[in-house]
Amino acid sequence: TNKDLFVMFFTGVINEKTGKSWCPDCVPMKGLLTPAIDAAKAKGRKVYFLQVGIERTAYLRNPDFCLRKHPFVEMNSIPTVIVCEAKGDGKDDEGAGLNVLSKMENFNDEWVAKL
């Protein structure tokens, strides 16, 4: 059965004056995500997408940045994409939670097949 997916995209925020992200790698990453999510939906999966904007001044050269130390996220770079699949059969709370299918911090697209 096709379980629900939860896709988290950690990206640099957009500068209001320039309309561009401080993170040049984030723009093409978003371009990879959109068709991958569409493909997962075409397979009958329900996809929940969360985009988290990261402020440059809070993140850069800050080893104590909260998402670097978060036990689930453990962010090492921007952009980061974490793809999770629902645990259990969705009929009750037993076994509820998420299985991490992929954590991507580069442009390797092997994770797309997992959707």
N, C-alpha and C positions, 0 to 999 in steps of 0.2 A: 504494500500500500504506500501511496505517496504521502509522507508526513509533512506537516507544516514546516516552513523554513523561516528562520529569523536571520536577517542579513544586517550587520552593523558596519557602517562606513565611517571611519574617523578621518576627517579631512581638514585642511586649512580653511579658515573662514575667508569669506570674500571681502575685499576692501571696498567700502561703500563709494569711495571717490573714483577708483579705477575700474571697479567691476571685476577684478581679477583676484584669484586666490594667491596668498603668499607662498603656497606650495605648488610649484610647477608640475610635479608628478601627480597631483590630485586630479587634475583636469582629465588626462587620458584614462585614469583609473575609473572615473565616473562613466566614461565612454564604454569601458568594458562591462561595467556592472549592469547597465540598462538592458542590453540584449541578453545577458545571462539570466537576469530576473524574468524577462519576458519568456525565455525558453523554459524556465522552471514552471511558470504559470501555464504555458502551453501543454506541459506534461500533467497538468491537473493539480499542481501544488499550490497551496495558499502561501503567499510570501509576505512577511512583515519586514519592512525596510526602515531602518533607523539611521539617519545621517547626523553625525555629531561634529559640529564645527569646533575646531581647536584654535585658540588664539595664539599667534606666534610668540608674543612676549611671555605668555605663561608657560609655553612648551620648550622653546629653544634654550639650550644650556641649563636646563633645570632637571637635575636627576631626581628631585623629589616631586615632580609633577604627578598628580594623583593617578592618572591612567597608566603611568609607567609602573607604579607600585601596586595597582589594583590586581588582586589575585586571579581574576578571570581574564582581564584585558591584557595586562603585561605588555603595554605598547612600547615598542622599540623604535618605531619610525612612523612618519606620516607620508603617505596614506597607509592605513591599516584597514583590512576588511576581515571580519570574522563571520563565518557562515555556520549556523547551527541548525540542527534538525530536532523536532520535538521528540521527546521520549514517550513511551507508552502508547496506548491506542486512542487516547483522547476521550475515553468513556468515563473515566473517573480520575481522581487525583493521584492514585497509586502509580508510582513510576513517573510522575510528572517531572519535567525539567527539560534540559537541553543537552544534546550531544554535539560537541564541536566537530564539524566536518572539515573545516579548513580555516587556517589563519594565514592571511597573505599580507606580506609587507614588501612585495616586489611585483614584477609584471608577469610572473609565471601564471599561465592560464589553466593549469591542470584542474584547479578547483571548480571551473565552470562545469565540467562533466559530472561533478558531484551534485549539482543542482537538479 
